[in-house]
Amino acid sequence: MTPTAQFNRAICVQRGYLTKDVKTLDDVLEYLESWPQERRGLAYETLYKACREAAAGRFPVSAVAENFRRFLKKADMLAETQPIRAFTN
């Protein structure tokens, strides 16, 4: 498994009024690397280690996605999205 492993569905991160879709393991690692040093704690370290293990094929990518959602929710940065209905005439 490589760091570019895709998630089943995108995770939407909210920062202020902006949102960003995180779709791959690589995206999570990039996000974590930009996380402020002073806010890094046990949850951060655990998630970062899980990402590295998933990149090496020793941890399920789906579990990383779920843990990333929990990490964002705890930080109040998980944007809850609703499916968009198809436009019909």
N, C-alpha and C positions, 0 to 999 in steps of 0.2 A: 504494500500500500504506500502511496506517495503523499506528500503534504498537500497535493492538489485534489485530494479526494473530495467529491461533491457530497453535500448534504441532500437529504430527500426533499427538503424545502428550505427556503432562505430564512434566516433569522434577521429580523429588523431591529437595528440598534438606533436609539434616539438620543441625540445630543442637542438639547435646546429645541429649536424648530426644525432641525435637519435630521433626516433618517438615512441610514445606509444599510443595504442588504449584505449580509455575510452569508456566503454560499459554499465556501470550501474550508478545509482545514488550514490551508495557507492563509485565508482571510482572518481566521481566528488568531493564528500566530502573529500576523501583522498587527492586529488590534491589540493583543496582549503586550507586544513589544512597545507600543505607544502608551500603555497604561502608566499613569504617574507613579514614580518610584515610591512616594510616600503613602500611596494607597495599596501597595502590594502587600498581601498578607497570606494566610494559609490557603484561603479559597483561590487566590491568584496562583500560588505555587502549585497547588493540586491540579488546577486546570491546565497550567502550562506543561506540567509533567505528563498529564493525560494526552495532550496534543503531541508531544514528542514520542510517546509510546504508540499512539495511533499512526503517526508518520512512519514508524518502524514496523507497523503491522502487528503490534502486540496488544492493542486496545481497540475496541470498536469505535468507528467514526461516529456512529449514531449516538453512542454514549457521550462523546465529546460535544456533539450538538446539543444534547439535552442538558449537560452540565454548563455549557456556555449560556443557554437560555436562563438557567437558574442564577448564574453569576451576574448576568445583566439585570435580572429581576431584583436581586438583592441590592444592586447598585442603582435601582430605579431608572434603568436605561433600556429596558425591553419595550419596544413599541408593539403593542397588540394590533394586529392587522386583521381585517376582515376580507374574505374572498370577494373579488369583484365579479358581479354578475355580468353575463354577456348581454350586450345591447341587442335587442331584437326589435324589429318593426312590427 
